[in-house]
Structure formats: C-alpha cells, structure tokens
Amino acid sequence: MKLGITTNYTWFGPPVTALAQAIESLGFESMWMGEHPIIPVAAAEAERYGVPLPPNYRHMPALFVSLAAAAAVTSKIRLGTNICIVPQRNPLLLAKEVATLDRISGGRVSFAYGTGWIEEEAPVFGYRFDKRLGRTLDFMRAVQALWAEGDHGYEGKHVSFPPVHCYPKPLQKKLPVLIGSGNDKTDNTKILRRVARTADGWLPSFLSPAQMREQLGLLREFCEEEGRDFAALDISLIVPAISFGVGDLPPWGAGAYDDLEPVNARELVEEYEEAGVQRILVGVNDMEDDSAFKALEDVARGMGLL
C-alpha cells in the first residue's frame, strides 16, 4: 500500500519546503495539496454533509507555486493535487503549469481534479454553479489536447482556440489524471462511469473498506463496458488520520466522528488493500505551526513507516 499525506498547508504555517522534506524523510510515498484560490466572505458559513467550512480554507497558498517549491527540495515523493478546481482556471494556463511542474519534478505529478462545492465561488470566477461539470469536462479535454505531442487547437462549448504552441509537454508519457470526487454520503454511480470513460484513476474520500469493495466492483463493470483495463487505474482514497487512530480530531470537526471506534491501523490498511485500494492519503490536521512536524512523525509511526 502506498501512503501519502494530505493536509492544508496554510500560508502562515511552516514553509511548504520544510514540510515536503519532512514528508519525504518519514517515508511517505506522496504529498497532496488542495486549493481554494479565494473564499467569498458570504461563504464563511457554508456547510457540506453537516461539517462547517474549515476556517483555514481561506488561508490556502497557491497550489502550483507550492508544489513547485516542494519539487525543488525533494527527489522521491509524488506531488498530487487534491484537488485542482478546474472550472476556476484558464485551461491553456493550467496545461502549461501542470506540464512545467511535471518537468521540474522529474515526472512526479499526479493530477486529481474536481468541480468545487462552494456555490458562492462560481460567480466570482464568472460561471454558473449548476454548469460547473460541463465546464470542467470541456476544460479537461482542452488541457489533454494541449498535453498531446504536436500543436493543437480545441473547439468546445466553454473554451475554443486555434492550433497553438503550448510547451513544455509533461515529462511523463501519461501524466495520471484522477477524478477527485465521491464519498460515503453520496451516490457515486455517475462519477464511476466518468472515471471508466475518461480518467486514469479515482480519488474519493472517507469510504470504508466494504464500501470501496462495492464501489470498485461497479467501476470494474463500467470499465468492461468501456473497453478499459480496470487493473491499470490508480485507485487512491482519502482517509482522515483519526480513522486510523493516529491523529487528532480536527477542531472544526466536532460531531463528525462521534461514532468512531478504535482500530488497528495496520489491519485497517490491509482491509483497504484487500478491497482494491492502492494508495491511502492520510488526512492530517492543518499545518499551522511547528507542531506539524511532530504530527507528521506521529502519523508515520502509527502507520508503520517508522
């Protein structure tokens, strides 16, 4: 099982360079970062599945600047986006940024994307929230056209451009593109069909081993229908550290883990592996101060890396 770290690397916390070096030295396979370029003041009280908007969402640094800095001071860990909110980005600039990061890092990028869930963000970026999926898929088709060898144009509903020179291309011959969507409280059927049709992998959140086994069985069926090789997919999963008994309860998550029961971390990892999960992204509390380094070490020890 590959073990990665996902967390909120606040701009006022320890430098992302130092945190990246710590994550690599502790033996984790990857580090993952999300983004919210802005948080509208009107969205401060937003909720999802009964959990309030984490306060530090307003303090996320720039995603690709941070990952480039992490790439410069590491040599082994993969660098993942968890997630990149594609409808909020210009697809031509996005294609160049991701490809450049892949070159800088020596081919260590995994790109997971999503549509965003905070409704108030959409009009700030000039689109309708209820149209975000179509915009996202259109933008991703454009990005992948720009990553292909040669000079390409694109004609879509939400973005169009003539043939252009867009370099560099990604270093990886097939930069992994994962759909970062789905969880234990929604019907993931449409998401799974989208993965089978268009993606290199799936990155959902919070599903139990039993739920992952069921969901991956469905994904396997959809891959067969699409003529895709299920075994070639990157199956990753976000699981809060507290679920493994190796982290602290997030201060904003009171009530979200009331029914949590003590587990053996290694046994739970084995259950996920048997269900078909290839990588677990251990969700750690926000990196706000120097206590973050001890938190990372505690998780590494609890997950059996030390």
Salt bridges, closest charged atoms under 4 A:
GLU29 OE1 - ARG279 NE 2.94
GLU35 OE1 - ARG89 NH2 2.69
GLU97 OE1 - ARG89 NH1 3.18
GLU121 OE2 - HIS36 ND1 2.68
ASP130 OD2 - ARG128 NH2 2.71
ASP138 OD1 - ARG141 NH2 3.89
ASP151 OD2 - HIS165 ND1 3.12
ASP184 OD2 - LYS185 NZ 3.45
ASP200 OD2 - LYS174 NZ 2.72
GLU225 OE1 - ARG193 NH1 3.29
ASP234 OD2 - ARG279 NH1 2.96
GLU297 OE2 - ARG301 NH2 3.08
ASP298 OD2 - LYS294 NZ 2.77
